[in-house]
Structure formats: structure tokens, C-alpha cells
Amino acid sequence: MSQRLGVPTIRFDATLSTIDKRTILRLPEKASGKLPSRGQVAVRGTINGHGFQAVLEPDGYLGHWMRIDGKLQRTAALGEGDTATPEIESLKDWPEPNAPKDLETALAAAPQKIQDLWKGITPMARWEWVRWVNATQNPDTRKRRVEVSVSKMKSGKRRPCCFNLAACTDPDLSKNGRLIEPA
């Protein structure tokens, strides 16, 4: 079970919106301000009484947002334009990220030292690597980021560097590091 960070439960109302066919919930400024980081934050909570665990993404405006997947939409009976009432608490223990196939393949082919480093870093650090690799739509840039990730880990780096952790890095939902406004 995940451990809480000692931050009180944050309750708020927010309206679901859609960007690029993805349903998201953007936290109000006051709710984001109570979180321990302007970057990604692991949380658990409920939305309209239905439990979930997620990693909130930064929006590039010092706030946060989260995807509301189809399963949670059905369970909580929510859709675009609906107002939800989430209650969240930040977690000390992060869930394991889903590494993209290209990064996963590169790590599996890497020397044991790099595989051991990957296994030895925190889930939060693995989220940062995954986020950095995923933060581009350009296939050449992405390929290079996978190569650079392995190279940096080979030299002992435990985290990627040189990107703004408070920026919105989803290339389908952001422009210039900021979450696109819903249409």
C-alpha cells in the first residue's frame, strides 16, 4: 500500500474537458497550490466516490491536470463538460510507470550495469525518464532521446536533466510547455 506524504486530503470541484480526443480534469489553482510539487505528483483518491490512483501532470502554468480514462469515466458516470468532485492525497510511494516499448527494448539490450541502475532508481525517477522520452512527436528526436537515456545511465546518471519539470510535456496536449486550452 502506498504511503501518504502527510499532506491533507484536497477536495475540489472541476469540469472535465477534452483535448485531442482525451478527457482531462484540470485542477483549480487553489487545489494545485496545496500539492507538494509544481511537477508530477503521485496521488490516490476518489472522484465522485470512485477510487483511483494516478500521477498528476504539470500544466505549465504551475498547476496540474490528469487524464480521466474510459474506465474511470464509466465507473464515475462522467463525461466531457461534467463537473466532478475529486478528493486526492499525495503519495510518497509512486506507482511504476509504463515504459514505452522503444525505451524498454533499449534497456533490455543494454549492459547489465544499466539494467541494474534502472531497477535501482525510484519509480519517480523512472517516471522522469519516461516523460522525457515521450515529450516529443518527432521520431528522430525520440530515437535520440532513447539513445541518450541509455548513454546517460551508462555514465551513472539517475535522472534526465535539462527539462522543465513543471512544463506540460505531453506533445499531443501541449504547446511550448503549456497545456492547450480545450476547444
Secondary structure, DSSP 8 states (H G I E B T S, - for coil): ---B-S---EE--EEEEEETTEEEEE--HHHHHTSS-SS-EEEEEEETTEEEEEEEEE-SSS-EEEE--HHHHHHTT--TT-EE-EEEEEBSS-------HHHHHHHHHS-HHHHHHHHHS-HHHHHHHHHHHHS---HHHHHHHHHHHHHHHHTT--S--SS-TTS---TTTEETTEE----
